Amino acid sequence: MIPTFHSSRRAGITIVFKKVFNQYWSPYIVMAAAGILSAIYFGITKTVWAVTGEFTRLGGHILELFGVDISDWAYFKLIHMEGTTFTRTDGWIVWGMFIGALLMVLFSNNFKIRMPRQKRRLLQGLIGGFVAGFGARMALGCNLAAFFTGVPQFSLHSWIFIVATAIGTFGGAKIVNTSWWKGKPVLQKGNTVSIIKERRKIQPYIGGVLALAYAVLIIYFYAVGKNMLGTAAIFGAAFGILIERGQICFTSAFRDLWISGRATMTKAITLGMAVSSVVTLIIILVNGMDPVTKMAAPSTLIGGLLFGVGIVMAGGCETGMMYRLMEGQVIFLPVFIGNIIGATVLAYGWDHLGIYNTLVKMGKPINLIDVMGPAWALILTLALLAAGFVVAVFWQKNYRFGVGFKKGETKNVH
């Protein structure tokens, strides 16, 4: 029987659907796309793709609900508390990321409530999230604003944060590898046969309804003149789609180097920052914009160290936490809560415990464009990223089985 045109077209659509939703995307393509989108988002809104600043504001709003007066907290004045999380562009970047990631999870029929086998992991996730949130806000940014979108802004603080995070993740990898952290293994009975019934594929239909509702919300934003909210909602969803389909996690970019020697995520993130740096500089020069520059101070170094330790303890960074939570991994709910608590505690300690005067005040916002001009700032940035890429390639080739093991060695392997 000769297939009809319509049946061939349906078959083609099915193949495309499976490739888009049933297969994860190349992290290199995903991070390059994220780099371009983040640069465009900066060009439109004059702000960067970031999440933990909004986590901190959420903590402030929660305190206000309980009657706490935060009007004189210096940190909340610094990050601005005007409006609510649903009336700020930063808010819709966050919620858009959650929704975009959830849409991809539903379309791929991959949502499932997953409880950790060890209940202690819930507390460990809370602690890791707290440390990461505290460190990120001390450094005035997380793996996005002080890392992925910070480097393309040519802010010196990003490079300090990256080095500190790398060191912190190494320490974190040592901590989580200890027996007291791992706890006793959970044993399960063997030789059991379970009959797994294929779940009815209703999730894609739920995803379709959610996507339609979200599209209506975006149209509403533009219809009532809230163009920036609509734009943030679009970009937030796009970022959420990318991080879920690429399974992007900055924790694995470092942790995998120390534990298994894998460098795929490291190389992909490096490529994304290189692409974003070029596009961002073009946008800055064409539009006459000022890059976003954060304070380079001891707080950047200490914050990066804490952030690195925290994300490994938590099992994921902010982006990794977001899409994994949307997959139904319950362990990342306390990680999310811990992030908000840690960031809020930092906001209190900023002036009440003297963190600003001790670790931040002597710092200075330094931008490479101001120091050496646009051309040399880009050349230096690309050179450093290229060096990092080469080191990652070398590391993966020679330390494929973790720190202390060269490729082909079998000593101490049991």
C-alpha positions in Angstrom: 0.0 0.0 0.0 1.4 3.4 -1.0 1.4 5.8 1.9 -0.7 8.9 1.4 0.6 12.4 1.6 -1.2 13.0 4.9 0.1 9.8 6.5 3.7 10.7 5.5 3.2 14.2 7.0 1.9 12.7 10.2 4.9 10.4 10.4 7.2 13.3 9.8 5.5 15.4 12.5 5.8 12.4 14.9 9.5 12.1 14.3 10.1 15.8 14.8 8.0 15.7 18.0 10.1 12.8 19.4 13.4 14.5 18.6 12.2 17.7 20.2 10.5 16.3 23.3 11.8 12.8 23.8 15.5 13.5 23.3 17.6 15.9 25.2 19.3 18.6 23.2 23.0 19.2 22.7 24.3 21.3 25.6 26.6 23.2 23.2 23.7 24.3 21.1 21.6 25.1 24.2 24.2 27.2 25.9 25.1 29.1 22.7 21.3 29.9 22.3 21.1 30.9 25.9 24.1 33.2 25.5 22.5 34.9 22.5 19.1 35.2 24.2 20.6 36.6 27.4 22.4 39.2 25.4 19.3 40.2 23.6 17.4 40.3 26.9 20.0 42.7 28.3 19.6 44.9 25.1 15.9 45.1 25.6 15.6 45.5 29.4 19.0 46.8 30.4 19.2 44.1 33.0 20.7 40.6 33.0 19.3 37.0 33.3 19.4 36.3 37.0 17.3 34.5 39.7 18.7 34.7 43.2 18.0 38.5 43.5 14.3 37.6 43.1 14.7 34.7 45.6 15.9 37.4 48.1 13.0 39.6 47.4 10.6 36.7 47.9 12.2 36.2 51.3 11.6 39.9 52.1 8.0 39.6 51.1 7.5 36.6 53.3 9.0 38.5 56.3 6.6 41.3 55.6 3.7 38.9 55.6 4.8 38.0 59.2 4.9 41.6 60.2 8.6 42.2 60.0 9.6 45.7 59.1 12.4 45.5 56.4 12.2 49.1 55.3 15.5 50.0 56.8 17.4 46.9 55.6 20.2 48.1 53.4 20.3 45.0 51.2 16.6 45.3 50.3 17.2 48.9 49.4 20.1 47.8 47.1 18.0 45.3 45.2 14.8 47.3 45.3 11.6 45.8 46.7 9.0 47.8 44.6 5.9 45.9 43.6 5.5 42.1 43.9 7.1 39.1 42.3 4.3 39.2 39.7 4.8 42.8 38.8 8.5 42.7 38.3 10.5 41.6 35.2 12.9 39.7 37.5 9.9 37.9 38.9 8.6 36.7 35.5 12.1 35.6 34.5 12.0 33.2 37.5 8.4 32.0 37.1 8.8 31.9 33.3 11.8 29.5 33.8 9.7 27.3 36.1 6.9 27.2 33.6 9.1 26.7 30.5 10.9 23.8 32.2 7.5 22.3 33.3 6.2 22.5 29.8 9.1 20.5 28.4 8.7 18.0 31.2 5.0 17.5 30.4 5.5 17.4 26.7 8.0 14.7 27.1 5.7 12.8 29.5 8.4 12.9 32.1 6.8 14.3 35.2 6.9 11.9 38.2 7.0 12.5 41.9 10.4 11.2 43.0 11.2 10.9 46.7 14.9 10.5 47.8 15.7 7.0 49.1 17.3 8.5 52.1 15.2 11.0 54.0 18.3 12.7 55.3 18.8 14.0 51.8 15.9 16.4 52.4 17.8 18.1 55.2 21.0 18.0 53.3 19.3 19.7 50.4 17.9 22.4 52.7 21.4 23.0 54.2 23.1 23.0 50.7 20.4 25.4 49.4 20.9 27.7 52.4 24.7 27.8 52.0 24.4 28.4 48.2 21.8 31.1 48.6 23.8 32.9 51.3 27.0 32.7 49.2 25.3 33.8 46.0 23.8 36.9 47.5 27.0 37.8 49.3 28.7 37.8 45.9 25.8 39.7 44.4 25.0 37.0 42.0 24.7 33.2 41.4 25.8 31.0 38.5 23.9 33.4 36.2 24.5 37.1 37.2 27.9 36.4 38.7 28.9 33.8 36.2 27.2 33.1 32.9 25.7 36.6 32.3 28.4 38.4 34.4 31.4 37.4 32.2 29.7 38.8 29.0 29.1 42.1 30.9 32.9 42.2 31.4 32.6 42.6 35.1 35.8 41.6 37.0 33.8 40.2 39.9 32.6 37.3 37.7 36.1 36.0 37.2 36.8 36.1 41.0 33.4 34.3 41.5 34.2 31.6 38.9 37.6 30.7 40.5 36.1 30.7 44.0 33.2 28.6 42.9 35.5 26.0 41.3 37.5 25.8 44.6 34.2 25.6 46.5 32.8 22.8 44.4 36.1 20.8 44.9 35.6 21.1 48.7 31.9 20.3 48.3 32.8 17.1 46.4 35.1 16.1 49.2 32.3 16.7 51.8 29.6 14.7 50.0 31.9 11.8 49.4 32.4 11.2 53.1 30.7 8.3 54.8 28.9 10.6 57.4 27.3 12.6 54.6 26.4 9.6 52.5 24.9 7.7 55.4 24.0 4.0 55.3 23.1 2.6 51.9 19.4 1.8 51.4 19.1 -1.9 50.5 16.3 -3.2 48.3 15.2 -6.8 47.8 16.5 -8.4 44.6 15.0 -10.9 42.2 11.7 -9.1 42.2 9.8 -8.6 39.0 7.6 -5.5 38.8 5.0 -5.0 36.1 5.3 -1.5 34.9 2.2 -0.2 33.1 2.9 2.5 30.6 1.4 5.7 31.9 -1.3 7.2 29.8 0.3 10.0 27.9 -2.0 12.7 29.2 0.9 14.9 30.3 1.5 16.4 26.8 -2.2 17.5 26.7 -1.8 19.1 30.2 1.3 20.8 28.8 -0.7 22.1 25.9 -3.3 23.6 28.1 -0.6 25.2 30.3 1.2 26.6 27.2 -2.0 28.1 25.9 -2.8 29.7 29.3 0.7 31.1 29.5 0.4 32.5 25.9 -2.8 34.2 26.9 -1.1 35.8 29.9 1.7 37.1 27.7 -0.8 38.6 25.3 -2.6 40.2 28.2 0.6 41.8 29.4 1.2 43.4 26.0 -2.5 44.3 25.6 -2.5 46.3 28.8 0.8 48.0 28.1 3.0 45.9 30.4 5.4 45.2 27.7 8.4 44.5 29.9 6.5 41.9 31.9 5.4 40.2 28.6 9.0 40.3 27.4 10.3 38.9 30.7 7.7 36.1 30.6 8.7 35.1 27.1 12.4 35.1 27.8 11.9 33.3 31.1 10.0 30.5 29.4 12.7 30.3 26.7 15.4 30.0 29.3 13.4 27.4 31.2 12.9 25.4 28.0 16.6 25.5 27.2 17.9 24.5 30.7 15.5 21.6 30.8 16.1 20.3 27.3 19.9 20.7 27.7 19.8 19.4 31.3 22.0 22.4 32.2 23.5 22.5 35.7 26.5 24.5 36.6 27.1 22.2 39.6 27.9 19.3 37.2 30.1 21.6 35.2 32.5 21.6 38.1 31.6 18.6 40.2 31.9 16.2 37.3 35.5 17.4 36.7 36.5 16.5 40.2 34.5 13.2 40.5 34.5 11.7 37.0 36.6 13.9 34.8 33.7 14.6 32.5 33.9 18.1 31.0 31.0 18.3 28.6 28.9 20.7 30.6 32.0 22.8 31.4 32.9 23.2 27.7 29.3 23.9 26.8 28.9 26.7 29.4 32.3 28.2 28.3 31.1 28.2 24.7 27.9 29.9 25.7 29.7 32.7 27.5 32.0 33.3 24.6 29.1 33.6 22.2 27.2 35.9 24.7 30.3 38.1 25.2 30.5 38.8 21.5 26.8 39.6 21.1 26.6 41.5 24.3 29.5 43.8 23.3 27.9 44.5 20.0 24.7 45.5 21.7 26.6 47.7 24.2 28.4 49.5 21.4 25.5 49.9 19.0 23.1 51.1 21.7 25.6 53.1 23.8 24.6 51.1 26.9 26.5 50.7 30.1 27.4 47.2 31.1 26.1 45.8 34.4 29.1 45.9 36.8 29.1 44.4 40.3 31.4 44.9 43.2 34.7 43.0 43.2 35.6 42.6 46.9 36.5 39.9 49.5 32.8 39.2 49.6 32.9 38.0 46.0 35.6 35.5 46.8 34.0 34.2 50.1 30.5 34.2 48.5 31.8 32.2 45.5 33.5 29.6 47.9 30.2 29.2 49.9 28.2 29.0 46.7 30.4 26.3 45.3 30.3 24.2 48.5 26.5 24.7 48.7 25.5 23.7 45.2 27.4 20.4 45.6 25.8 19.7 49.0 22.4 20.6 47.5 23.0 18.4 44.4 22.3 21.2 42.0 22.7 25.0 41.3 19.8 27.4 40.9 19.1 26.4 37.2 19.5 22.7 37.9 17.2 22.9 40.9 14.5 24.6 38.9 14.1 22.1 36.1 14.6 19.1 38.4 11.9 20.4 40.7 9.6 20.6 37.7 10.4 17.0 36.9 8.9 16.1 40.3 12.2 15.5 42.2 11.0 16.4 45.7 14.6 16.7 47.1 14.9 20.1 45.3 11.9 21.7 47.1 14.0 22.1 50.3 16.9 23.2 48.1 14.6 26.0 46.8 13.4 26.9 50.3 17.0 26.8 51.5 18.1 29.2 48.8 15.4 31.7 49.8 16.2 31.4 53.5 20.0 31.7 52.9 19.6 34.8 50.7 17.3 36.4 53.3 19.7 35.7 56.2 22.4 37.4 54.1 20.1 40.4 53.5 19.8 40.7 57.3 23.5 40.3 57.9 24.5 42.8 55.2 24.2 45.7 57.7 22.9 44.2 60.9 25.9 41.9 61.3 28.5 44.1 59.5 29.0 42.0 56.4 29.0 45.1 54.1 31.5 47.1 56.2 33.8 44.1 56.7 33.8 42.3 53.3 32.2 44.6 50.7 32.9 48.3 51.5 36.5 48.2 50.5 35.7 46.7 47.1 35.2 48.4 43.8 33.0 47.8 40.7 35.6 47.2 37.9 34.7 46.7 34.3 37.2 45.5 31.7 35.8 47.8 29.1 36.6 50.8 31.3 40.0 49.5 32.1 41.3 48.5 28.6 38.6 49.4 26.1 36.1 47.3 24.3 38.4 45.5 21.9 40.9 44.4 24.4 38.2 43.6 26.9 36.7 41.2 24.4 40.1 39.7 23.4 41.0 39.1 27.0 37.7 37.6 27.8 37.7 35.3 24.8 41.3 34.3 25.5 40.5 33.3 29.1 37.4 31.4 28.0 39.5 29.6 25.3 42.1 28.7 27.9 39.4 27.4 30.2 38.0 25.3 27.3 41.4 23.9 26.5 42.0 23.0 30.2 38.6 21.3 30.3 39.5 19.2 27.2 42.9 18.3 28.7 41.3 17.4 32.1 38.7 15.1 30.5 41.4 13.4 28.4 43.8 12.8 31.2 41.6 12.6 34.3 38.5 10.8 33.0 38.0 8.8 36.2 38.4 11.7 38.7 41.2 13.6 40.4 44.2 11.5 41.1 43.6 9.1 38.3 45.0 9.4 34.9 43.4 7.8 31.9 44.1 4.1 31.8 45.2 3.8 35.4 43.6 1.2 37.6 45.3 1.7 40.9 43.1 1.9 43.9 40.1 1.0 41.9 37.9 -1.6 43.6 
